[in-house]
Amino acid sequence: MQIYYNSKTDLLYLRLESGEQTVVNKQVTEDIVLDIGEGDKIIGIEILDASKHVNLESLMPVEYLKAG
């Protein structure tokens, strides 16, 4: 599992599966989007406004993505 956080957009992404594959996005709440891959497996979880939902310090270290 890989965890990415973009501080400019406050977006947290949990990548559960590695490798390239076609995904379908399924919004399950206003702030949570699931990436569904082959065989209906969840391969990623996107959390918008992450600092409102997750204690980001507990996830350290995470890989920060540079925006722009």
PDB file with SEQRES, HELIX, SHEET and CRYST1 records, atoms N, CA, C and O in Angstrom:
SEQRES   1 A   68  MET GLN ILE TYR TYR ASN SER LYS THR ASP LEU LEU TYR          
SEQRES   2 A   68  LEU ARG LEU GLU SER GLY GLU GLN THR VAL VAL ASN LYS          
SEQRES   3 A   68  GLN VAL THR GLU ASP ILE VAL LEU ASP ILE GLY GLU GLY          
SEQRES   4 A   68  ASP LYS ILE ILE GLY ILE GLU ILE LEU ASP ALA SER LYS          
SEQRES   5 A   68  HIS VAL ASN LEU GLU SER LEU MET PRO VAL GLU TYR LEU          
SEQRES   6 A   68  LYS ALA GLY                                                  
HELIX    1 AA1 GLU A   38  ASP A   40  5                                   3    
HELIX    2 AA2 ALA A   50  HIS A   53  1                                   4    
HELIX    3 AA3 LEU A   56  LEU A   59  5                                   4    
SHEET    1 AA1 6 VAL A  24  GLN A  27  0                                        
SHEET    2 AA1 6 ILE A  32  ILE A  36 -1                                        
SHEET    3 AA1 6 ILE A  42  ILE A  47 -1                                        
SHEET    4 AA1 6 LEU A  11  ARG A  15 -1                                        
SHEET    5 AA1 6 GLN A   2  ASN A   6 -1                                        
SHEET    6 AA1 6 GLU A  63  TYR A  64  1                                        
CRYST1    1.000    1.000    1.000  90.00  90.00  90.00 P 1           1          
ATOM      1  N   MET A   1       0.850  -1.172   0.000  1.00  0.00           N  
ATOM      2  CA  MET A   1       0.000   0.000   0.000  1.00  0.00           C  
ATOM      3  C   MET A   1       0.895   1.233   0.000  1.00  0.00           C  
ATOM      4  O   MET A   1       1.923   1.279   0.676  1.00  0.00           O  
ATOM      5  N   GLN A   2       0.480   2.226  -0.771  1.00  0.00           N  
ATOM      6  CA  GLN A   2       1.175   3.505  -0.819  1.00  0.00           C  
ATOM      7  C   GLN A   2       0.195   4.596  -0.413  1.00  0.00           C  
ATOM      8  O   GLN A   2      -0.995   4.527  -0.719  1.00  0.00           O  
ATOM      9  N   ILE A   3       0.711   5.601   0.278  1.00  0.00           N  
ATOM     10  CA  ILE A   3      -0.121   6.711   0.730  1.00  0.00           C  
ATOM     11  C   ILE A   3       0.475   8.002   0.194  1.00  0.00           C  
ATOM     12  O   ILE A   3       1.660   8.278   0.383  1.00  0.00           O  
ATOM     13  N   TYR A   4      -0.359   8.793  -0.478  1.00  0.00           N  
ATOM     14  CA  TYR A   4       0.070  10.074  -1.027  1.00  0.00           C  
ATOM     15  C   TYR A   4      -0.809  11.178  -0.455  1.00  0.00           C  
ATOM     16  O   TYR A   4      -2.017  11.001  -0.300  1.00  0.00           O  
ATOM     17  N   TYR A   5      -0.200  12.316  -0.142  1.00  0.00           N  
ATOM     18  CA  TYR A   5      -0.968  13.453   0.350  1.00  0.00           C  
ATOM     19  C   TYR A   5      -0.526  14.709  -0.392  1.00  0.00           C  
ATOM     20  O   TYR A   5       0.667  14.989  -0.511  1.00  0.00           O  
ATOM     21  N   ASN A   6      -1.508  15.462  -0.891  1.00  0.00           N  
ATOM     22  CA  ASN A   6      -1.252  16.733  -1.549  1.00  0.00           C  
ATOM     23  C   ASN A   6      -1.759  17.827  -0.620  1.00  0.00           C  
ATOM     24  O   ASN A   6      -2.966  17.990  -0.447  1.00  0.00           O  
ATOM     25  N   SER A   7      -0.836  18.574  -0.024  1.00  0.00           N  
ATOM     26  CA  SER A   7      -1.220  19.581   0.966  1.00  0.00           C  
ATOM     27  C   SER A   7      -1.930  20.779   0.340  1.00  0.00           C  
ATOM     28  O   SER A   7      -2.720  21.442   1.012  1.00  0.00           O  
ATOM     29  N   LYS A   8      -1.662  21.066  -0.936  1.00  0.00           N  
ATOM     30  CA  LYS A   8      -2.333  22.207  -1.579  1.00  0.00           C  
ATOM     31  C   LYS A   8      -3.814  21.941  -1.803  1.00  0.00           C  
ATOM     32  O   LYS A   8      -4.638  22.847  -1.677  1.00  0.00           O  
ATOM     33  N   THR A   9      -4.149  20.711  -2.133  1.00  0.00           N  
ATOM     34  CA  THR A   9      -5.551  20.368  -2.392  1.00  0.00           C  
ATOM     35  C   THR A   9      -6.183  19.617  -1.225  1.00  0.00           C  
ATOM     36  O   THR A   9      -7.381  19.334  -1.247  1.00  0.00           O  
ATOM     37  N   ASP A  10      -5.387  19.291  -0.204  1.00  0.00           N  
ATOM     38  CA  ASP A  10      -5.834  18.519   0.964  1.00  0.00           C  
ATOM     39  C   ASP A  10      -6.468  17.201   0.523  1.00  0.00           C  
ATOM     40  O   ASP A  10      -7.528  16.803   1.005  1.00  0.00           O  
ATOM     41  N   LEU A  11      -5.778  16.538  -0.415  1.00  0.00           N  
ATOM     42  CA  LEU A  11      -6.253  15.273  -0.956  1.00  0.00           C  
ATOM     43  C   LEU A  11      -5.330  14.149  -0.494  1.00  0.00           C  
ATOM     44  O   LEU A  11      -4.109  14.238  -0.624  1.00  0.00           O  
ATOM     45  N   LEU A  12      -5.922  13.108   0.039  1.00  0.00           N  
ATOM     46  CA  LEU A  12      -5.186  11.926   0.474  1.00  0.00           C  
ATOM     47  C   LEU A  12      -5.570  10.779  -0.442  1.00  0.00           C  
ATOM     48  O   LEU A  12      -6.751  10.540  -0.694  1.00  0.00           O  
ATOM     49  N   TYR A  13      -4.548  10.059  -0.946  1.00  0.00           N  
ATOM     50  CA  TYR A  13      -4.826   8.920  -1.817  1.00  0.00           C  
ATOM     51  C   TYR A  13      -4.138   7.691  -1.255  1.00  0.00           C  
ATOM     52  O   TYR A  13      -2.930   7.695  -1.020  1.00  0.00           O  
ATOM     53  N   LEU A  14      -4.916   6.641  -1.042  1.00  0.00           N  
ATOM     54  CA  LEU A  14      -4.382   5.360  -0.585  1.00  0.00           C  
ATOM     55  C   LEU A  14      -4.408   4.408  -1.770  1.00  0.00           C  
ATOM     56  O   LEU A  14      -5.476   4.040  -2.261  1.00  0.00           O  
ATOM     57  N   ARG A  15      -3.238   4.018  -2.220  1.00  0.00           N  
ATOM     58  CA  ARG A  15      -3.128   3.096  -3.352  1.00  0.00           C  
ATOM     59  C   ARG A  15      -2.962   1.691  -2.785  1.00  0.00           C  
ATOM     60  O   ARG A  15      -1.963   1.389  -2.132  1.00  0.00           O  
ATOM     61  N   LEU A  16      -3.943   0.843  -3.038  1.00  0.00           N  
ATOM     62  CA  LEU A  16      -3.946  -0.503  -2.473  1.00  0.00           C  
ATOM     63  C   LEU A  16      -3.313  -1.531  -3.398  1.00  0.00           C  
ATOM     64  O   LEU A  16      -2.801  -2.551  -2.938  1.00  0.00           O  
ATOM     65  N   GLU A  17      -3.347  -1.265  -4.707  1.00  0.00           N  
ATOM     66  CA  GLU A  17      -2.801  -2.186  -5.705  1.00  0.00           C  
ATOM     67  C   GLU A  17      -1.845  -1.422  -6.600  1.00  0.00           C  
ATOM     68  O   GLU A  17      -2.129  -0.287  -6.984  1.00  0.00           O  
ATOM     69  N   SER A  18      -0.731  -2.018  -6.932  1.00  0.00           N  
ATOM     70  CA  SER A  18       0.196  -1.369  -7.851  1.00  0.00           C  
ATOM     71  C   SER A  18      -0.060  -1.868  -9.269  1.00  0.00           C  
ATOM     72  O   SER A  18      -0.761  -2.858  -9.477  1.00  0.00           O  
ATOM     73  N   GLY A  19       0.510  -1.180 -10.221  1.00  0.00           N  
ATOM     74  CA  GLY A  19       0.355  -1.577 -11.616  1.00  0.00           C  
ATOM     75  C   GLY A  19      -0.722  -0.783 -12.323  1.00  0.00           C  
ATOM     76  O   GLY A  19      -1.634  -0.232 -11.707  1.00  0.00           O  
ATOM     77  N   GLU A  20      -0.587  -0.743 -13.631  1.00  0.00           N  
ATOM     78  CA  GLU A  20      -1.533  -0.014 -14.470  1.00  0.00           C  
ATOM     79  C   GLU A  20      -2.759  -0.878 -14.743  1.00  0.00           C  
ATOM     80  O   GLU A  20      -2.641  -2.064 -15.049  1.00  0.00           O  
ATOM     81  N   GLN A  21      -3.919  -0.278 -14.630  1.00  0.00           N  
ATOM     82  CA  GLN A  21      -5.149  -0.947 -15.018  1.00  0.00           C  
ATOM     83  C   GLN A  21      -6.252   0.082 -15.197  1.00  0.00           C  
ATOM     84  O   GLN A  21      -6.170   1.198 -14.686  1.00  0.00           O  
ATOM     85  N   THR A  22      -7.262  -0.303 -15.915  1.00  0.00           N  
ATOM     86  CA  THR A  22      -8.405   0.567 -16.128  1.00  0.00           C  
ATOM     87  C   THR A  22      -9.228   0.598 -14.850  1.00  0.00           C  
ATOM     88  O   THR A  22      -9.504  -0.439 -14.248  1.00  0.00           O  
ATOM     89  N   VAL A  23      -9.620   1.810 -14.444  1.00  0.00           N  
ATOM     90  CA  VAL A  23     -10.396   1.941 -13.213  1.00  0.00           C  
ATOM     91  C   VAL A  23     -11.688   2.695 -13.471  1.00  0.00           C  
ATOM     92  O   VAL A  23     -11.801   3.474 -14.418  1.00  0.00           O  
ATOM     93  N   VAL A  24     -12.651   2.445 -12.611  1.00  0.00           N  
ATOM     94  CA  VAL A  24     -13.915   3.171 -12.591  1.00  0.00           C  
ATOM     95  C   VAL A  24     -13.986   3.859 -11.240  1.00  0.00           C  
ATOM     96  O   VAL A  24     -13.725   3.239 -10.209  1.00  0.00           O  
ATOM     97  N   ASN A  25     -14.340   5.141 -11.242  1.00  0.00           N  
ATOM     98  CA  ASN A  25     -14.470   5.885  -9.989  1.00  0.00           C  
ATOM     99  C   ASN A  25     -15.888   5.772  -9.473  1.00  0.00           C  
ATOM    100  O   ASN A  25     -16.851   5.934 -10.223  1.00  0.00           O  
ATOM    101  N   LYS A  26     -16.008   5.489  -8.175  1.00  0.00           N  
ATOM    102  CA  LYS A  26     -17.322   5.408  -7.542  1.00  0.00           C  
ATOM    103  C   LYS A  26     -17.317   6.311  -6.317  1.00  0.00           C  
ATOM    104  O   LYS A  26     -16.617   6.044  -5.340  1.00  0.00           O  
ATOM    105  N   GLN A  27     -18.099   7.376  -6.377  1.00  0.00           N  
ATOM    106  CA  GLN A  27     -18.179   8.297  -5.245  1.00  0.00           C  
ATOM    107  C   GLN A  27     -19.133   7.711  -4.215  1.00  0.00           C  
ATOM    108  O   GLN A  27     -20.312   7.494  -4.498  1.00  0.00           O  
ATOM    109  N   VAL A  28     -18.611   7.454  -3.011  1.00  0.00           N  
ATOM    110  CA  VAL A  28     -19.429   6.831  -1.970  1.00  0.00           C  
ATOM    111  C   VAL A  28     -19.941   7.834  -0.943  1.00  0.00           C  
ATOM    112  O   VAL A  28     -20.968   7.599  -0.307  1.00  0.00           O  
ATOM    113  N   THR A  29     -19.238   8.943  -0.775  1.00  0.00           N  
ATOM    114  CA  THR A  29     -19.714  10.070   0.035  1.00  0.00           C  
ATOM    115  C   THR A  29     -19.261  11.333  -0.678  1.00  0.00           C  
ATOM    116  O   THR A  29     -18.612  11.268  -1.721  1.00  0.00           O  
ATOM    117  N   GLU A  30     -19.601  12.469  -0.118  1.00  0.00           N  
ATOM    118  CA  GLU A  30     -19.199  13.737  -0.727  1.00  0.00           C  
ATOM    119  C   GLU A  30     -17.678  13.853  -0.824  1.00  0.00           C  
ATOM    120  O   GLU A  30     -17.163  14.496  -1.739  1.00  0.00           O  
ATOM    121  N   ASP A  31     -16.959  13.239   0.110  1.00  0.00           N  
ATOM    122  CA  ASP A  31     -15.508  13.392   0.184  1.00  0.00           C  
ATOM    123  C   ASP A  31     -14.708  12.125  -0.092  1.00  0.00           C  
ATOM    124  O   ASP A  31     -13.479  12.158  -0.024  1.00  0.00           O  
ATOM    125  N   ILE A  32     -15.361  11.018  -0.400  1.00  0.00           N  
ATOM    126  CA  ILE A  32     -14.635   9.762  -0.611  1.00  0.00           C  
ATOM    127  C   ILE A  32     -14.998   9.153  -1.960  1.00  0.00           C  
ATOM    128  O   ILE A  32     -16.167   8.965  -2.296  1.00  0.00           O  
ATOM    129  N   VAL A  33     -13.933   8.851  -2.726  1.00  0.00           N  
ATOM    130  CA  VAL A  33     -14.098   8.239  -4.040  1.00  0.00           C  
ATOM    131  C   VAL A  33     -13.270   6.958  -4.063  1.00  0.00           C  
ATOM    132  O   VAL A  33     -12.095   6.963  -3.694  1.00  0.00           O  
ATOM    133  N   LEU A  34     -13.884   5.869  -4.494  1.00  0.00           N  
ATOM    134  CA  LEU A  34     -13.181   4.596  -4.631  1.00  0.00           C  
ATOM    135  C   LEU A  34     -12.766   4.408  -6.079  1.00  0.00           C  
ATOM    136  O   LEU A  34     -13.528   4.724  -6.993  1.00  0.00           O  
ATOM    137  N   ASP A  35     -11.563   3.897  -6.292  1.00  0.00           N  
ATOM    138  CA  ASP A  35     -11.116   3.484  -7.615  1.00  0.00           C  
ATOM    139  C   ASP A  35     -11.310   1.977  -7.687  1.00  0.00           C  
ATOM    140  O   ASP A  35     -10.668   1.221  -6.958  1.00  0.00           O  
ATOM    141  N   ILE A  36     -12.198   1.552  -8.568  1.00  0.00           N  
ATOM    142  CA  ILE A  36     -12.523   0.133  -8.718  1.00  0.00           C  
ATOM    143  C   ILE A  36     -11.824  -0.390  -9.968  1.00  0.00           C  
ATOM    144  O   ILE A  36     -11.971   0.168 -11.056  1.00  0.00           O  
ATOM    145  N   GLY A  37     -11.066  -1.463  -9.800  1.00  0.00           N  
ATOM    146  CA  GLY A  37     -10.325  -2.041 -10.910  1.00  0.00           C  
ATOM    147  C   GLY A  37     -10.964  -3.324 -11.406  1.00  0.00           C  
ATOM    148  O   GLY A  37     -12.141  -3.599 -11.173  1.00  0.00           O  
ATOM    149  N   GLU A  38     -10.149  -4.090 -12.092  1.00  0.00           N  
ATOM    150  CA  GLU A  38     -10.602  -5.355 -12.664  1.00  0.00           C  
ATOM    151  C   GLU A  38     -11.110  -6.287 -11.569  1.00  0.00           C  
ATOM    152  O   GLU A  38     -10.542  -6.343 -10.479  1.00  0.00           O  
ATOM    153  N   GLY A  39     -12.164  -7.004 -11.861  1.00  0.00           N  
ATOM    154  CA  GLY A  39     -12.747  -7.925 -10.894  1.00  0.00           C  
ATOM    155  C   GLY A  39     -13.442  -7.223  -9.750  1.00  0.00           C  
ATOM    156  O   GLY A  39     -13.654  -7.812  -8.690  1.00  0.00           O  
ATOM    157  N   ASP A  40     -13.802  -5.958  -9.961  1.00  0.00           N  
ATOM    158  CA  ASP A  40     -14.479  -5.146  -8.938  1.00  0.00           C  
ATOM    159  C   ASP A  40     -13.671  -5.012  -7.648  1.00  0.00           C  
ATOM    160  O   ASP A  40     -14.241  -4.878  -6.565  1.00  0.00           O  
ATOM    161  N   LYS A  41     -12.334  -5.050  -7.767  1.00  0.00           N  
ATOM    162  CA  LYS A  41     -11.467  -4.871  -6.602  1.00  0.00           C  
ATOM    163  C   LYS A  41     -11.216  -3.384  -6.382  1.00  0.00           C  
ATOM    164  O   LYS A  41     -11.010  -2.634  -7.336  1.00  0.00           O  
ATOM    165  N   ILE A  42     -11.235  -2.966  -5.129  1.00  0.00           N  
ATOM    166  CA  ILE A  42     -10.882  -1.586  -4.795  1.00  0.00           C  
ATOM    167  C   ILE A  42      -9.366  -1.474  -4.877  1.00  0.00           C  
ATOM    168  O   ILE A  42      -8.643  -2.160  -4.153  1.00  0.00           O  
ATOM    169  N   ILE A  43      -8.889  -0.602  -5.766  1.00  0.00           N  
ATOM    170  CA  ILE A  43      -7.442  -0.446  -5.910  1.00  0.00           C  
ATOM    171  C   ILE A  43      -6.938   0.876  -5.338  1.00  0.00           C  
ATOM    172  O   ILE A  43      -5.734   1.066  -5.166  1.00  0.00           O  
ATOM    173  N   GLY A  44      -7.869   1.792  -5.045  1.00  0.00           N  
ATOM    174  CA  GLY A  44      -7.461   3.063  -4.475  1.00  0.00           C  
ATOM    175  C   GLY A  44      -8.611   3.762  -3.783  1.00  0.00           C  
ATOM    176  O   GLY A  44      -9.777   3.552  -4.116  1.00  0.00           O  
ATOM    177  N   ILE A  45      -8.266   4.596  -2.816  1.00  0.00           N  
ATOM    178  CA  ILE A  45      -9.259   5.379  -2.083  1.00  0.00           C  
ATOM    179  C   ILE A  45      -8.784   6.824  -2.068  1.00  0.00           C  
ATOM    180  O   ILE A  45      -7.678   7.121  -1.616  1.00  0.00           O  
ATOM    181  N   GLU A  46      -9.624   7.709  -2.563  1.00  0.00           N  
ATOM    182  CA  GLU A  46      -9.326   9.138  -2.613  1.00  0.00           C  
ATOM    183  C   GLU A  46     -10.163   9.832  -1.543  1.00  0.00           C  
ATOM    184  O   GLU A  46     -11.382   9.667  -1.503  1.00  0.00           O  
ATOM    185  N   ILE A  47      -9.516  10.604  -0.682  1.00  0.00           N  
ATOM    186  CA  ILE A  47     -10.227  11.303   0.385  1.00  0.00           C  
ATOM    187  C   ILE A  47     -10.019  12.803   0.201  1.00  0.00           C  
ATOM    188  O   ILE A  47      -8.910  13.314   0.358  1.00  0.00           O  
ATOM    189  N   LEU A  48     -11.102  13.497  -0.134  1.00  0.00           N  
ATOM    190  CA  LEU A  48     -11.070  14.945  -0.294  1.00  0.00           C  
ATOM    191  C   LEU A  48     -11.213  15.596   1.075  1.00  0.00           C  
ATOM    192  O   LEU A  48     -11.811  15.015   1.980  1.00  0.00           O  
ATOM    193  N   ASP A  49     -10.670  16.796   1.231  1.00  0.00           N  
ATOM    194  CA  ASP A  49     -10.676  17.471   2.542  1.00  0.00           C  
ATOM    195  C   ASP A  49     -10.157  16.521   3.621  1.00  0.00           C  
ATOM    196  O   ASP A  49     -10.751  16.378   4.690  1.00  0.00           O  
ATOM    197  N   ALA A  50      -9.048  15.887   3.314  1.00  0.00           N  
ATOM    198  CA  ALA A  50      -8.519  14.811   4.152  1.00  0.00           C  
ATOM    199  C   ALA A  50      -8.264  15.224   5.592  1.00  0.00           C  
ATOM    200  O   ALA A  50      -8.488  14.436   6.510  1.00  0.00           O  
ATOM    201  N   SER A  51      -7.801  16.445   5.802  1.00  0.00           N  
ATOM    202  CA  SER A  51      -7.473  16.860   7.171  1.00  0.00           C  
ATOM    203  C   SER A  51      -8.699  16.924   8.071  1.00  0.00           C  
ATOM    204  O   SER A  51      -8.568  16.960   9.294  1.00  0.00           O  
ATOM    205  N   LYS A  52      -9.889  16.940   7.479  1.00  0.00           N  
ATOM    206  CA  LYS A  52     -11.124  16.919   8.268  1.00  0.00           C  
ATOM    207  C   LYS A  52     -11.504  15.503   8.702  1.00  0.00           C  
ATOM    208  O   LYS A  52     -12.255  15.323   9.660  1.00  0.00           O  
ATOM    209  N   HIS A  53     -10.980  14.499   7.991  1.00  0.00           N  
ATOM    210  CA  HIS A  53     -11.399  13.115   8.208  1.00  0.00           C  
ATOM    211  C   HIS A  53     -10.328  12.216   8.823  1.00  0.00           C  
ATOM    212  O   HIS A  53     -10.645  11.203   9.447  1.00  0.00           O  
ATOM    213  N   VAL A  54      -9.064  12.586   8.645  1.00  0.00           N  
ATOM    214  CA  VAL A  54      -7.971  11.692   9.009  1.00  0.00           C  
ATOM    215  C   VAL A  54      -6.934  12.466   9.820  1.00  0.00           C  
ATOM    216  O   VAL A  54      -6.635  13.621   9.515  1.00  0.00           O  
ATOM    217  N   ASN A  55      -6.393  11.834  10.843  1.00  0.00           N  
ATOM    218  CA  ASN A  55      -5.264  12.407  11.568  1.00  0.00           C  
ATOM    219  C   ASN A  55      -4.025  12.158  10.714  1.00  0.00           C  
ATOM    220  O   ASN A  55      -3.430  11.081  10.765  1.00  0.00           O  
ATOM    221  N   LEU A  56      -3.643  13.158   9.932  1.00  0.00           N  
ATOM    222  CA  LEU A  56      -2.558  12.994   8.967  1.00  0.00           C  
ATOM    223  C   LEU A  56      -1.222  12.685   9.632  1.00  0.00           C  
ATOM    224  O   LEU A  56      -0.397  11.984   9.047  1.00  0.00           O  
ATOM    225  N   GLU A  57      -0.995  13.183  10.821  1.00  0.00           N  
ATOM    226  CA  GLU A  57       0.263  12.917  11.522  1.00  0.00           C  
ATOM    227  C   GLU A  57       0.436  11.435  11.832  1.00  0.00           C  
ATOM    228  O   GLU A  57       1.563  10.947  11.915  1.00  0.00           O  
ATOM    229  N   SER A  58      -0.663  10.723  12.002  1.00  0.00           N  
ATOM    230  CA  SER A  58      -0.572   9.291  12.295  1.00  0.00           C  
ATOM    231  C   SER A  58      -0.153   8.486  11.072  1.00  0.00           C  
ATOM    232  O   SER A  58       0.211   7.317  11.200  1.00  0.00           O  
ATOM    233  N   LEU A  59      -0.200   9.094   9.891  1.00  0.00           N  
ATOM    234  CA  LEU A  59       0.172   8.404   8.659  1.00  0.00           C  
ATOM    235  C   LEU A  59       1.621   8.646   8.268  1.00  0.00           C  
ATOM    236  O   LEU A  59       2.094   8.087   7.278  1.00  0.00           O  
ATOM    237  N   MET A  60       2.323   9.460   9.019  1.00  0.00           N  
ATOM    238  CA  MET A  60       3.696   9.819   8.662  1.00  0.00           C  
ATOM    239  C   MET A  60       4.580   8.589   8.702  1.00  0.00           C  
ATOM    240  O   MET A  60       4.348   7.715   9.538  1.00  0.00           O  
ATOM    241  N   PRO A  61       5.576   8.476   7.848  1.00  0.00           N  
ATOM    242  CA  PRO A  61       5.826   9.396   6.744  1.00  0.00           C  
ATOM    243  C   PRO A  61       4.952   9.046   5.547  1.00  0.00           C  
ATOM    244  O   PRO A  61       4.694   7.873   5.275  1.00  0.00           O  
ATOM    245  N   VAL A  62       4.506  10.059   4.846  1.00  0.00           N  
ATOM    246  CA  VAL A  62       3.780   9.862   3.600  1.00  0.00           C  
ATOM    247  C   VAL A  62       4.555  10.552   2.498  1.00  0.00           C  
ATOM    248  O   VAL A  62       5.387  11.418   2.769  1.00  0.00           O  
ATOM    249  N   GLU A  63       4.289  10.178   1.260  1.00  0.00           N  
ATOM    250  CA  GLU A  63       4.930  10.814   0.127  1.00  0.00           C  
ATOM    251  C   GLU A  63       4.091  12.016  -0.268  1.00  0.00           C  
ATOM    252  O   GLU A  63       2.920  11.881  -0.623  1.00  0.00           O  
ATOM    253  N   TYR A  64       4.696  13.188  -0.203  1.00  0.00           N  
ATOM    254  CA  TYR A  64       3.992  14.411  -0.576  1.00  0.00           C  
ATOM    255  C   TYR A  64       4.166  14.646  -2.071  1.00  0.00           C  
ATOM    256  O   TYR A  64       5.279  14.588  -2.594  1.00  0.00           O  
ATOM    257  N   LEU A  65       3.061  14.912  -2.747  1.00  0.00           N  
ATOM    258  CA  LEU A  65       3.106  15.202  -4.170  1.00  0.00           C  
ATOM    259  C   LEU A  65       3.182  16.702  -4.369  1.00  0.00           C  
ATOM    260  O   LEU A  65       2.464  17.464  -3.721  1.00  0.00           O  
ATOM    261  N   LYS A  66       4.059  17.121  -5.270  1.00  0.00           N  
ATOM    262  CA  LYS A  66       4.165  18.540  -5.576  1.00  0.00           C  
ATOM    263  C   LYS A  66       3.070  18.916  -6.559  1.00  0.00           C  
ATOM    264  O   LYS A  66       2.949  18.314  -7.626  1.00  0.00           O  
ATOM    265  N   ALA A  67       2.279  19.909  -6.200  1.00  0.00           N  
ATOM    266  CA  ALA A  67       1.198  20.363  -7.081  1.00  0.00           C  
ATOM    267  C   ALA A  67       1.772  21.344  -8.091  1.00  0.00           C  
ATOM    268  O   ALA A  67       2.683  22.119  -7.798  1.00  0.00           O  
ATOM    269  N   GLY A  68       1.200  21.282  -9.305  1.00  0.00           N  
ATOM    270  CA  GLY A  68       1.581  22.269 -10.304  1.00  0.00           C  
ATOM    271  C   GLY A  68       2.514  21.768 -11.266  1.00  0.00           C  
ATOM    272  O   GLY A  68       2.921  22.498 -12.169  1.00  0.00           O  
TER     273      GLY A  68                                                      
END                                                                             
